[in-house]
Amino acid sequence: MERRTLLGRLIWQLGEVVATQPETARTKSITLNLPGWSGHRAGQHVDVRLTAEDGYQAQRSYSIASSPEEAPRVTLTVERLDDGEVSPYLTEELRVGDKLELRGPIGGYFVWEAEMGGPLLLVAGGSGIVPLMAMLRHRSAAESTVATRLLYSSRSLEDVIYRDELDRLMKRSTMLEVAQTLTRAHPPGWTGYSRRIDLQMLREVAWPVAQRPLTFICGPTPFVETAAAILVELGHEPARIKTERFGPTGEKHDGE
Ligand SMILES: Cc1cc2nc3c(=O)[nH]c(=O)nc-3n(C[C@H](O)[C@H](O)[C@H](O)COP(=O)(O)OP(=O)(O)OC[C@H]3O[C@@H](n4cnc5c(N)ncnc54)[C@H](O)[C@@H]3O)c2cc1C
């Protein structure tokens, strides 16, 4: 109900693609200039609508990767699913100068603003890093020193999105720690984790329960459910664990 009311007030707007940036072999960042953009909060998403020549329309949700400070430019990072309908077009066909129809920002639950404090625990699986990156970029732009830990699970090192930027952010802020796990392949000399997220890993990486971290988990539905259940098992307060699932569009997800 809340979603319908909220979307009722949102209008579709045209953004112009001003830059595209391959992030990994499967993911690309798309930066749009949106003159009518009302601003957003880190963690929110937009709906993107594609219209074919025969009028057929397809609509999908994409998290905003850029910080609020970068408005009216908005960056999305899309992972290509080979058998998908929308993501191959966004990652392979879209060019600088093209127009893209979108509406947003959407979602008021899975958001973090510097004044909300921390400590902050971010847990990402695959492209689930996108809204968490918006939070990290916002944290950096706002010069926040909120103690932050990111646990990021990828299939292989080549699949790590924003790898260089994460390194730079970590070097710049002593209050930011990044732990990586690679689930399928890891290079020689890899010092991070080499398995799926489990209780032992979260016990090592998460803040102690007594510090009452504010936690954001994002990724595929099974990943999010596993990570959230483990944190609750470890004693973290469910009310301080916020989740965003990258399930099929139209599926009900937290905060709506
Ligand atoms: C809030 C939110 C934020 C998101 N943010 C991002 C983001 O930042 N980046 C990102 O890359 N993605 C994000 N997503 C996921 C995104 O919305 C799309 O789901 C994704 O890009 C796939 O879309 P697609 O059209 O390419 O694939 P689809 O055509 O939707 O297909 C997706 C998968 O479902 C399977 N499938 C399709 N139809 C059926 C069917 N009838 N029966 C069985 N299986 C089927 C396909 O084989 C495919 O593997 C987000 C999702 C949500 C809900």
The ligand as an SDF file (V2000), in Angstrom:
LIG
                    3D

 53 58  0  0  0  0  0  0  0  0999 V2000
   15.4570   -3.0730   -4.9320 C   0  0  0  0  0  0  0  0  0  0  0  0
   16.2760   -3.7550   -6.0090 C   0  0  0  0  0  0  0  0  0  0  0  0
   17.4900   -3.2130   -6.3570 C   0  0  0  0  0  0  0  0  0  0  0  0
   18.2780   -3.8290   -7.3450 C   0  0  0  0  0  0  0  0  0  0  0  0
   19.4790   -3.2840   -7.6580 N   0  0  0  0  0  0  0  0  0  0  0  0
   20.2500   -3.8710   -8.5940 C   0  0  0  0  0  0  0  0  0  0  0  0
   21.5340   -3.3290   -8.9060 C   0  0  0  0  0  0  0  0  0  0  0  0
   21.9780   -2.3110   -8.3390 O   0  0  0  0  0  0  0  0  0  0  0  0
   22.2690   -3.9630   -9.8540 N   0  0  0  0  0  0  0  0  0  0  0  0
   21.8220   -5.0910  -10.4950 C   0  0  0  0  0  0  0  0  0  0  0  0
   22.5330   -5.6060  -11.3690 O   0  0  0  0  0  0  0  0  0  0  0  0
   20.6070   -5.6250  -10.2020 N   0  0  0  0  0  0  0  0  0  0  0  0
   19.8170   -5.0420   -9.2790 C   0  0  0  0  0  0  0  0  0  0  0  0
   18.5750   -5.5680   -9.0020 N   0  0  0  0  0  0  0  0  0  0  0  0
   18.0840   -6.7020   -9.8170 C   0  0  0  0  0  0  0  0  0  0  0  0
   17.4030   -6.1290  -11.0720 C   0  0  0  0  0  0  0  0  0  0  0  0
   16.1980   -5.4760  -10.7310 O   0  0  0  0  0  0  0  0  0  0  0  0
   17.0250   -7.2240  -12.0890 C   0  0  0  0  0  0  0  0  0  0  0  0
   16.3030   -8.2280  -11.4360 O   0  0  0  0  0  0  0  0  0  0  0  0
   18.2360   -7.8200  -12.7870 C   0  0  0  0  0  0  0  0  0  0  0  0
   18.9790   -6.8200  -13.4760 O   0  0  0  0  0  0  0  0  0  0  0  0
   17.7950   -8.8860  -13.8080 C   0  0  0  0  0  0  0  0  0  0  0  0
   16.9400   -8.2870  -14.7530 O   0  0  0  0  0  0  0  0  0  0  0  0
   16.8620   -8.8620  -16.2330 P   0  0  0  0  0  0  0  0  0  0  0  0
   15.6960   -8.2090  -16.8930 O   0  0  0  0  0  0  0  0  0  0  0  0
   18.1670   -8.7980  -16.9380 O   0  0  0  0  0  0  0  0  0  0  0  0
   16.5660  -10.3850  -16.0170 O   0  0  0  0  0  0  0  0  0  0  0  0
   15.1270  -11.0830  -16.0030 P   0  0  0  0  0  0  0  0  0  0  0  0
   14.5960  -11.1680  -17.3920 O   0  0  0  0  0  0  0  0  0  0  0  0
   14.2630  -10.4440  -14.9840 O   0  0  0  0  0  0  0  0  0  0  0  0
   15.5570  -12.5220  -15.5290 O   0  0  0  0  0  0  0  0  0  0  0  0
   16.2020  -12.6850  -14.2410 C   0  0  0  0  0  0  0  0  0  0  0  0
   16.4500  -14.1610  -13.9930 C   0  0  0  0  0  0  0  0  0  0  0  0
   15.1990  -14.7920  -13.7920 O   0  0  0  0  0  0  0  0  0  0  0  0
   15.0780  -15.8650  -14.6740 C   0  0  0  0  0  0  0  0  0  0  0  0
   13.6800  -15.8530  -15.1550 N   0  0  0  0  0  0  0  0  0  0  0  0
   13.0610  -14.8860  -15.8390 C   0  0  0  0  0  0  0  0  0  0  0  0
   11.7830  -15.2180  -16.0650 N   0  0  0  0  0  0  0  0  0  0  0  0
   11.5970  -16.4350  -15.4860 C   0  0  0  0  0  0  0  0  0  0  0  0
   10.5000  -17.3040  -15.3730 C   0  0  0  0  0  0  0  0  0  0  0  0
    9.3110  -17.0020  -15.8950 N   0  0  0  0  0  0  0  0  0  0  0  0
   10.6720  -18.4570  -14.7000 N   0  0  0  0  0  0  0  0  0  0  0  0
   11.8690  -18.7750  -14.1650 C   0  0  0  0  0  0  0  0  0  0  0  0
   12.9420  -17.9900  -14.2420 N   0  0  0  0  0  0  0  0  0  0  0  0
   12.8110  -16.8460  -14.9070 C   0  0  0  0  0  0  0  0  0  0  0  0
   16.0370  -15.6240  -15.8100 C   0  0  0  0  0  0  0  0  0  0  0  0
   16.5020  -16.8500  -16.3460 O   0  0  0  0  0  0  0  0  0  0  0  0
   17.1350  -14.8510  -15.1590 C   0  0  0  0  0  0  0  0  0  0  0  0
   18.1590  -15.6800  -14.6620 O   0  0  0  0  0  0  0  0  0  0  0  0
   17.8010   -4.9920   -7.9970 C   0  0  0  0  0  0  0  0  0  0  0  0
   16.5620   -5.5380   -7.6370 C   0  0  0  0  0  0  0  0  0  0  0  0
   15.8190   -4.9370   -6.6530 C   0  0  0  0  0  0  0  0  0  0  0  0
   14.4750   -5.5410   -6.2800 C   0  0  0  0  0  0  0  0  0  0  0  0
  1  2  1  0
  2  3  1  0
  2 52  2  0
  3  4  2  0
  4  5  1  0
  4 50  1  0
  5  6  2  0
  6  7  1  0
  6 13  1  0
  7  8  2  0
  7  9  1  0
  9 10  1  0
 10 11  2  0
 10 12  1  0
 12 13  2  0
 13 14  1  0
 14 15  1  0
 14 50  1  0
 15 16  1  0
 16 17  1  0
 16 18  1  0
 18 19  1  0
 18 20  1  0
 20 21  1  0
 20 22  1  0
 22 23  1  0
 23 24  1  0
 24 25  2  0
 24 26  1  0
 24 27  1  0
 27 28  1  0
 28 29  2  0
 28 30  1  0
 28 31  1  0
 31 32  1  0
 32 33  1  0
 33 34  1  0
 33 48  1  0
 34 35  1  0
 35 36  1  0
 35 46  1  0
 36 37  1  0
 36 45  1  0
 37 38  2  0
 38 39  1  0
 39 40  1  0
 39 45  2  0
 40 41  1  0
 40 42  2  0
 42 43  1  0
 43 44  2  0
 44 45  1  0
 46 47  1  0
 46 48  1  0
 48 49  1  0
 50 51  2  0
 51 52  1  0
 52 53  1  0
M  END
$$$$
